[in-house]
């Protein structure tokens, strides 16, 4: 399911002609490159539809899946942390506090998970902070869970007694994040170097390589919200990893896009889709 999310976020959503939509046949074809069966793909998109990330619609005996408004909002919230560049820190913290009764525990747990995805971290049990997250995305997450009346949002400067850097180390495990960046660099730096020296990947393999690159790099959005450089130790491996990602991504993109376009629009055009939305 996460590979399908990567496909929609990196190819479908970024393709102006797609309208965030892909025929199921094309989706099966593209996911088949990863060894996924048609049954597995159909099961995954059905689950994503039930979860509110995709919506299905049908034309005759054909069906297509489009990113929902909720899915687009999540992609748009995470994309800057993948593709950059990140904005400079304004020196202020965003804070969210909540008071959710035990009777609504499921919603409270979902809110915590959504906040973590959006780049927030817990300062205490019911107080979450971020130096760089978008406060409107947190508001939208609470609203989607019908918890908007249970939260309070603030923006302001930290006045001690510790420092802003100390606050970051309290809320995020920088050693663990740095270790994951180092592992990413160790995996992808040799691949970039080899492809620069002698490009060997055909279109299909370039598509696979870009998908895995984005899929692996996208995971950092869940552990590092794009923490400001002013609050991080130097040198910070995240900077090297970001440069590596962008260079390898650019090197693969022309071939990867060519393969994707051939699969998504095999007849040279994206047929107009008509029909009612389905909840498959």
Protein Blocks (a to p, Z undefined) as FASTA:
>chain_A
ZZmmmmmmmmmmmmmklnopacfklmmmmmmmnopafklmmmmmmmmmmnopaccddehj
accddddfklmmmmmmmmmmmnopadddehiacdddddddfklmmmmmmmmmmmmmnopa
cfbfklccdfkbcfklmmmmmmmnopmmmcccdddddebjbdfklmmmmmpcfklmmmmm
mmmmmmmmmmmmmmmmmccbdfklmmmmmmmmmmmmmmmmmmmgoiafklpccddfklmm
mmmmmmmmmmmmmmmmmmmmmmmmmnopacddedddddZZ
